[in-house]
Amino acid sequence: MEKTKERFLALDIFRGLTICFMIIVNTTGDGASTFAPLRHAAWFGFTPTDLVFPSFLFAVGNAQSFATSKWSQMPSGSVLGKIFKRTVIMFLLGYLMYWFPFFQLKDGIWTFSPISNTRIFGVLQRIALCYCIASLMFYYWKEKTVLIVSGVLLIVYWWLLLAFGDLTLQGNAVYKLDRLLIGDNHIYHGEGVAFDPEGLLSTIPAIANVAAGFFVGKYLQRSYKDLLAILKVAIIGFLLICIAFMWNYIFPISKKLWTSPFTLLTVGLDCLILVTIIYLVDLKNYAGKWIDFFVIPGKNPLAIYLFSELFVIVLYMIPMPGKMNLWRWLFVNVFSLLTPSWGAFVQAIVYMLVCWLLAYWMDKKKIYVKI
C-alpha cells in the first residue's frame, strides 16, 4: 500500500502541474497580447502550451495502471460497466460544457441555444474516448499486444492522413471526416473554418498517449525508489523525443492534427517530467509547500477543469460599461496597466489562483469528484 500511496503523490503533483498550466494558457487576459510560449503552435511546430492536453491523457493512463489491479477480482460485467459509465459521463460533461450556458442574448432577448449548433467533440470527449478504448485494450489484451497495437495506430493514422487528403487546414482527413459525419454546425470554428483539433479521426494517435501513461505507471510501480528504473524511463523519454524530431522531417509535428510524431514528442516529455517529480519527491525527499500547491488541484482535476472553463464563461456574460464584458473590462482597466503582455499573463495567473482556492476548499472539506 505504501508504494501505491507514494506513486499517487507523484501523479497528483503531475496532474496539479498540468491543470494549473492548462488554466493559465486557456484563460489569458488578451489573446493578441499573450506571450508566444503560452499560445498553441499555429499549425505545425510545438510550444509548451501544446503539451498540456497530452499530459492529461498521459495522467489518465498512469492512473489506470493502478485501477486495473482490481479488475481481476471483479466480474467482467462490473468492469465493463464501470468503463462505459465513466466514458459516457465524461463525454456528456464535455458536451454540456460546450453548450453552457444553454441560453444566448440575441437582439436584447435571451433565447435558448439550439442543440443544432453545439460542438460534439472536445477535450473531455477525447479523454473519454481514449480512456474507453485504452481500458478495453488493457482489459482484453496482454500488455505486449497493447504496446504493438499502440505503435500500429500511429502508423495507420499517418497512412490515413496521406491516403485521404493532405496536411493543410481544409485538405486533411480529420476535417473531411468530421464534416461528413456530424456537419459544420457541430464542429469547432476557432480556426476560421469548421475544423476540430479534437476531431474523431485524430483521436486514434491520442490513444497511444493514454497507453504510454499506463505502461510508465505500471513499470514504476514495480520499481519503487529504484534510480536505475527512473533512468530507464528518462532514457526512453529522450529516445522518443529524438524519434519524434526525426519523423518530423516527413510527417510534421502538429498538435491540431495530433500527428504521430507529436504523440511521441509529448509522451517523451511527459516521461521526463514525471520521473523528475519522482526523483525529487521520492528519492531526494525535496518536500515542501510547492508539493502541496500542486497536489491540491491534482486531487480534483475534473472538478477544477470544469470550474475553470465554466466560470470564465460567466465572467464573459457579465456586461460592463463600454460594451465590454467583465473579463475584458478587468484586462483593459486593471491588468493591462502592467503592459498588455504581462497584463494578460498576470490575469491568467490570478484566475488560476481563484480556481486553486476552490481546489483548496474542496480538499479541506474532503470533497473529491470522481466518476
Secondary structure, DSSP 8 states (H G I E B T S, - for coil): -HHHHHHHHHHHHHHHHHHHHHHHHHS-S-GGG--GGGS--SSSS--GGGGHHHHHHHHHHHHHHHHGGGGGGS-HHHHHHHHHHHHHHHHHHHHHHHHTTSEEEETTEEEE--GGG-----HHHHHHHHHHHHHHHHHHS-HHHHHHHHHHHHHHHHHHHHHT--SSTTTSHHHHHHHHHH-GGGS--TTSSS--TT-STTHHHHHHHHHHHHHHHHHHHHSTT-HHHHHHHHHHHHHHHHHHHHHTTTS---TTTT-HHHHHHHHHHHHHHHHHHHIIIIIS---SHHHHHHHHHHTSHHHHHHHHHHHHHHHHHSEETTTEEHHHHHHHHTGGGG-HHHHHHHHHHHHHHHHHHHHHHHHHTT-----
